[in-house]
């Protein structure tokens, strides 16, 4: 049996106990319900009067599908009072970036159109595999640095890519540090040369720009790995294969020093079904689930913050999101219909 | 006791051309990819397809390109890092790609090339910093995965390859990139050739020297181009998308399919997984189960509208988790019904 306290109350308490943790992430393998949890958590916090932004950094984002509204690439959209949702369109961001480069070239050289050669280079640069991640990352930094919400909920990409994403901050930081050092050295030479010529040196705009990027990234990455401001919940389900993968995943996250705040167990079949006339597949799944729940308690026992029941249908639309929020945080306790 | 499984009643109408018909009609089909949102059962379907094809007596390699692999879990044996014979199934091998080797090898190769280039350009700098920045980018592992996949394909040791792919848009991006890569390499090649002829003009010896960097670029371009040709050849390749009768997975593969059409990657069809049999519902079935069945049937209509004529199989929700070859056999029977 799951914990004797009412479902979800520990998770609700986590939020009241740690009011400073305003950056919320759900991690784990694909297909376990991360997006659903992100949406329901945003709904729960908004209903308690907070201003919340839930945003997706997954190129195959599903927030549009969950809220049943097309929000892809439209910036933050208010779904219900206080709940804003945003789906990042990396391609759009890349196109804007390309346009910026074109404009710079046109302004710099006074061309009326961009030479074909350069167009090719711009196209090639944008096809770099890292480009999409960079575009998304850049937008996330924007969102976090701009602020303006009480809570930020990241709907992370499936595990492997979440790790890239988390490692990105340090990668960027290192890269920028290297470039900045180089620029500073160059500037010293330039200043010397300028002094010898007796001229005033203009402020190095590029260096300033680089340092600005660096400042932004430092803000964003420090948030990601700062246990005082970030809550990172790991989503698991009581199935053997998923548990195997979770063990692998937890090790990977430890490598990136992502502090795990706790585990949320999703898709727990209501035990009351066992006393009813249920099909064989369900009876067997219930039996297996008991074993896996036992295993989960052994592995993560005290760190499980909520056992979330399996619903009788998938979670899309506000009515279902509300039920999910209730199941996760206690709410009015309307779980799935089991009678 | 093992119940015999058939296609779930009421869902047959979705399947105009079955998986079996499509595969039988494509005797040259060699590369099968299984994709879709996380958690829909891609690994299980890829495993079942590989098993079915191996049972026809063909030499089959089942490959996982996921950053977090689950083939070893599915087959209940360790298949990480090398092609491993699957116990109890003659002519089937399984392989979870280990990108660490590829990444290390790429780093070494890049370092050699940069070293050579720096020497060539008479720059006295250590290559390490360049290598670090070239290989530390987050997409590097992704590219390494793609490289390893191409390696496996080009070694050509099997008759059929079945890929369990990552639940991301990377396949489309990497393939879409190959055209741009080719263009970029072409440019590099041109400028290298110019530099080379200039150097020849200026040098006394007039002898041709080797240019490993240029050779590498040309090799790379040819590899990517060859891979693109294979992956866009509808006689050789088919992508199958797995979905559940639920909103999110349907939405994801709808997007995927339109991307794939854009890049000319052949879509083999859609497999619907996790369907609860209507026949299991009786007078006394609890509301919980009944509601699930009703919700699924609403999505059946949506699948019919979204993927007309593309559904190849409907696979019921199994009463146990699918692990190990015996259960996989049963999935294969339904998949190739």
Interface residues (C-beta under 8 A of the other chain):
Chain A: X29 X30 X31 X32 X35 X59 X60 X62 X64 X65 X66 X120 X121 X123 X124 X127 X128 X129 X130 X132 X133 X157 X158 X159 X160 X161 X163 X164 X165 X167 X168 X171 X174 X175 X178 X239 X240 X241 X244 X245 X248 X249 X252 X270 X273 X276 X277 X278 X279 X280 X281 X282 X283 X284 X285 X288 X312 X313 X314 X316 X336 X337 X338 X339
Chain B: X3 X37 X38 X39 X40 X43 X66 X67 X68 X70 X73 X74 X129 X133 X136 X137 X138 X139 X140 X141 X142 X143 X166 X167 X168 X169 X170 X173 X174 X176 X177 X180 X181 X183 X184 X187 X244 X246 X247 X248 X251 X252 X255 X256 X276 X277 X280 X281 X282 X284 X285 X286 X287 X288 X289 X290 X291 X292 X294 X295 X317 X318 X319 X320 X321 X323
